[in-house]
Amino acid sequence: ARIDGFISDDLAGLRRVADEHGWIHQLCQFHLMKEVYRRLGRRRPNHTSHRDLRERIYAHLRVFLREDDDLAASASAALHQLAQDPRCPTKLRQIVRTALRQEHRYRAYRQHPHLTLPTTTGMMESLGAQIRKRTQKLNSPASVERWARAYVRYQKQMRCNGYIPQK
């Protein structure tokens, strides 16, 4: 009863859980952009075809995720067109189509501002890294679980600031 929404990576099981409980599900924008960025070909520019198309997809995706509804709608239309281009690599086309299909999940922070949802899973990943670092030398899963539970409870505050627009 206390959960209204949550953020996660794009895991199919979590989408189903959110739908079954009627929770708002924000997908991590950082992981989406990281996947697209990896396919821009900046590390090996001589081995990447149609780099201009890839860069345009990346730019429109940033607008699609971050801007208000009017700009996002025009970016969505542009992304749809670019994904249909025969020069668009298959994996990049799949990523774009999935993002367009899951728009309500990638833009949930805009559709439900009262929840102050963040746009990335950064806080939880940071907490996971802290727990992994401190439990490296423990021997059993039960001791790791007890230690992690105590560590989380001991934290004075774990605060997620939500989305703060750039000015």
Long-range contacts (C-beta under 8 A, 24 or more apart in sequence): 4-115, 5-108, 5-112, 5-115, 5-117, 7-117, 7-118, 7-119, 7-120, 7-121, 8-121, 9-121, 10-98, 10-102, 15-105, 24-108, 24-111, 24-112, 24-115, 24-117, 25-105, 25-108, 26-105, 26-106, 26-108, 26-109, 26-117, 26-118, 26-119, 27-102, 27-105, 27-106, 27-108, 28-119, 28-120, 28-121, 29-65, 29-106, 29-119, 29-120, 30-119, 30-120, 30-121, 30-122, 31-120, 31-121, 32-61, 32-65, 32-95, 32-99, 32-106, 33-58, 33-61, 33-62, 33-65, 35-95, 36-61, 36-92, 36-95, 39-89, 39-91, 39-92, 39-95, 49-87, 49-89, 50-87, 50-88, 50-89, 53-82, 53-85, 53-87, 53-88, 54-89, 54-92, 56-82, 57-82, 57-83, 57-88, 57-92, 57-96, 61-96, 61-99, 64-99, 64-103, 64-106, 65-106, 65-107, 65-119, 68-110, 69-110, 72-107, 76-100, 76-103, 109-162, 109-163, 110-163, 115-162, 116-160, 116-161, 116-162, 116-163, 117-162, 117-163, 118-160, 118-161, 118-162, 118-163, 119-163, 123-158, 123-159, 123-160, 127-152, 127-158
